[in-house]
Amino acid sequence: MSRARQPPLVTGISPNEGISWTKVTIRGENLGTGPTDLIGLTICGHNCLLTAEWMSASKIVCRVGQAKNDKGDIIVTTKSGGRGTSTVSFKLLKPEKIGILDQSAVWVDEMNYYDMRTDRNKGIPPLSLRPANPLGIEIDKGRFPQKDLETLFPGMSADFTSENFSAAWYLIENHSTTSFDQLKMAVVNLKKQANKKNEGSLAYVKGGLSTFFEAQDALSAIHQKLEADGTEKVEGSMTQKLENVLNRASNTADTLFQEVLGRKDKADSTRNALNVLQRFKFLFNLPLNIERNIQKGDYDVVINDYEKAKSLFGKTEVQVFRKYYAEVETRIEALRELLLDKLLETPSTLHDQKRYIRYLSDLHAPGDPAWQCIGAQHQWILQLMHNCKESYVKEQKGKNIFFPMLDLDSDVRPSPIGHLGQTASLKRGSSCQSGRDDAWRYKAPQQVVFVEKLTKLVVSQLPNFWKLWISYVNGSLFSETAEKSGQMERSKKNARQRQNDFKKMIQEVMHSLVKLIRGALLPFSLREGESRQYGGWEMKSELSGQWLTHVIQTVRLSAESLTALEIPNDTLQVIQDLILDLRVRCIIVTLQHTAEDIKRLAEKEDWVVDNEGLTSLPSHFEQCIIHSLQSLKTVLDCKPGEASVFQQQKIQEDVCQLSIGIMQVFIDCLEQLSTKPDGDIDTSHLSVDVSSPDLFGSIHEDSSLTSEQRVLITLSNCRYLERHTFLNIAEHFEKHGFQGVEKITQVSMESLKELDQRLFEMYIESKADPIVGSLEPGIYAGYFDWKDCLVPAG
């Protein structure tokens, strides 16, 4: 029987305050098992379920609605857990009022703009110009319900501009509590307004009285003349004259007022043009404003203006507007090209790349600018890596092979210089450190400096490249405008389709990094045809184990930095393979150099013996191997994700043979010392008893030793090596994880015993020679020969 689920618990909301329709992220526990399990979500008492988007059992995204309370809890209800609780609250802020000079996202409808100045000659209803308070007294709204008034006055209206205006309704609604004196004052005000209108009409008539009188006199004279003549001829003649007079008067009037009327028409047309320019100055000034804002870099302003112009004039049929809108589109197209060039420009920061991609998406640029940017960034990183290799190869060919160590920045990752100093501190004993190591900590080979620079370059550039891809996948490159237009969904779909292409890009960068490092340090591991592209270094001498240890540390730090980006492990596997090969090579080179150093130990034998009859040679030999193994400790240790160096059988055999070779080199060194020719040997001391107690005390660093003394000292060293030194070295081999230690010890012991036997026989032979020399003449005295004797018969 399954345990009942716990009720939902909201523990956080981000942001915790805002105005209505603010997008918030709710976090908590037991917030549902899926979108269908979420059945209720309220913020400050308002239902927000319609805008809720269930992300996980601990995360929900929604928008705050028109809440009733200023501050309240966030309550989540699920089918599985029921009604939940909240430990946090959300504060609803009231939106600020917008002033006349404040910027607003609400467009003003300019098409309904009405200018009284340009329409003076049109017939305007007088009532439309009446004030809102025609009585001129204070309005005091009554408490009569509107429905009751509509019932009392069916079909009537309280609007004084309506044809069905009811004065009683108006007075009851606006002046039900007004005093009688105030109503009398309102009557006086109405009378004054009527008198003003009558006086205006009367003044108009008075001003034209002379003209009316002159016209009346002319008509009376013509009428009297017609009555006096009384004939049709006179009537026709007078009628013709009257027409001529009227025509001349009309022509004269036209001539007199033609200039005035022309100026009036011109002024009207200019006024209309200015009015159009004033009303639509946003569009007419937009091309120039776009150019200015582009020069200043205010791309956000350009995009906002373009969106506004597109919504207002994108589908206009007016030719002037279409012409100017075409100019706007031309400049916007130029801006798209400019932003695309800036986006693909390298080097560039991630912030700038996201900004330009957002601008291009808001401008509805064709294609996929984000993917173009990813491709350009990929090619640029590859080019940087190859340019880095070419520059260091040229420097190596033009200068000495050693190059001063570069001072690396510490902002990318912990600098390996500290590790370099630490490695340098693990110096070998004075017996195995050559003169060429003195400048080791001051100068670095060119290949090592190149690997430092190359890994720093990749680790500094790849994070931005990876984050750009992540932003492309989750859609955070685009603004809310692009989200509403569906561009974000298309981008996510494209990202899903291009996952394999991006994975190939990352793999190409990783393979180039690994092959460039192999070309500098392990050229023999490259295939045929790759040496020219990734190699080209002058290999005068192979790097020492100390430099290889430093390089391994550098590559390990780079791999850790790349792993932190959550790059898939299969993509980083090539780096792990490179680290393994470098570790193997470092071990082999270190063992080879150790054999060379041990070979030079013969030159440093001082033949000074201690109380046990030993020289310092076995101690030097043991210390040399111990320091060599200590320098390999970081190489032999496995970091997370790394495999053991000795996992392959061939590597075990190679390391075992090298270890045996080191032991054999020292055994040969002992044999060489025991048989070392010495021209200062005193023959009188050949038969001296070397076991006398005075012998070892008389040996000094500058004294000349006989061959017998050297053999005896060597035999003493061999016995100590067999009983102590070789066993200690075997323990150190096992401690550091070497394989086949038994074989190394067995073969070394056999070689040492063979040397011991040879040296002992040599010493016995040298002691027996004087005795044999004294007996040999008597043996052959008389020339006796057994052949001449008879064979015994019984």
HELIX and SHEET records of a PDB file:
HELIX    1   1 PRO A   35  ASP A   37  5                                   3    
HELIX    2   2 GLU A  110  ASN A  112  5                                   3    
HELIX    3   3 ARG A  117  ASP A  119  5                                   3    
HELIX    4   4 PRO A  126  LEU A  129  5                                   4    
HELIX    5   5 GLN A  146  LEU A  152  1                                   7    
HELIX    6   6 ALA A  167  ASN A  174  1                                   8    
HELIX    7   7 PHE A  180  GLY A  207  1                                  28    
HELIX    8   8 LEU A  209  ASP A  229  1                                  21    
HELIX    9   9 GLU A  232  ARG A  279  1                                  48    
HELIX   10  10 LYS A  281  LYS A  296  1                                  16    
HELIX   11  11 TYR A  299  PHE A  313  1                                  15    
HELIX   12  12 GLN A  319  LEU A  344  1                                  26    
HELIX   13  13 LEU A  350  ASP A  362  1                                  13    
HELIX   14  14 PRO A  369  GLY A  398  1                                  30    
HELIX   15  15 ILE A  417  SER A  425  1                                   9    
HELIX   16  16 GLY A  435  ASP A  437  5                                   3    
HELIX   17  17 GLN A  446  ASN A  474  1                                  29    
HELIX   18  18 GLU A  480  LYS A  484  1                                   5    
HELIX   19  19 GLN A  487  GLN A  497  1                                  11    
HELIX   20  20 GLN A  499  LEU A  521  1                                  23    
HELIX   21  21 PRO A  523  SER A  525  5                                   3    
HELIX   22  22 SER A  531  TYR A  534  1                                   4    
HELIX   23  23 GLY A  545  THR A  563  1                                  19    
HELIX   24  24 ASN A  569  LYS A  599  1                                  31    
HELIX   25  25 ARG A  600  LYS A  604  5                                   5    
HELIX   26  26 LEU A  617  SER A  631  1                                  15    
HELIX   27  27 LYS A  633  LEU A  636  1                                   4    
HELIX   28  28 VAL A  645  GLN A  647  5                                   3    
HELIX   29  29 GLN A  649  SER A  674  1                                  26    
HELIX   30  30 THR A  683  HIS A  685  5                                   3    
HELIX   31  31 ASP A  694  GLY A  697  1                                   4    
HELIX   32  32 SER A  707  TYR A  720  1                                  14    
HELIX   33  33 LEU A  721  THR A  725  3                                   5    
HELIX   34  34 PHE A  726  LYS A  735  1                                  10    
HELIX   35  35 VAL A  741  ILE A  779  1                                  39    
HELIX   36  36 ALA A  781  TYR A  783  5                                   3    
HELIX   37  37 TRP A  786  ASP A  788  5                                   3    
SHEET    1   A 5 GLU A  53  SER A  56  0                                        
SHEET    2   A 5 LYS A  59  ARG A  63 -1                                        
SHEET    3   A 5 LYS A  23  GLU A  29 -1                                        
SHEET    4   A 5 LEU A   9  SER A  14 -1                                        
SHEET    5   A 5 THR A  85  SER A  86  1                                        
SHEET    1   B 5 GLU A  17  GLY A  18  0                                        
SHEET    2   B 5 SER A  89  LEU A  92  1                                        
SHEET    3   B 5 LYS A  71  THR A  78 -1                                        
SHEET    4   B 5 LEU A  38  ILE A  43 -1                                        
SHEET    5   B 5 HIS A  46  ASN A  47 -1                                        
SHEET    1   C 4 GLU A  17  GLY A  18  0                                        
SHEET    2   C 4 SER A  89  LEU A  92  1                                        
SHEET    3   C 4 LYS A  71  THR A  78 -1                                        
SHEET    4   C 4 GLY A  82  ARG A  83 -1                                        
SHEET    1   D 2 PHE A 402  PRO A 404  0                                        
SHEET    2   D 2 LYS A 443  PRO A 445 -1                                        
END                                                                             
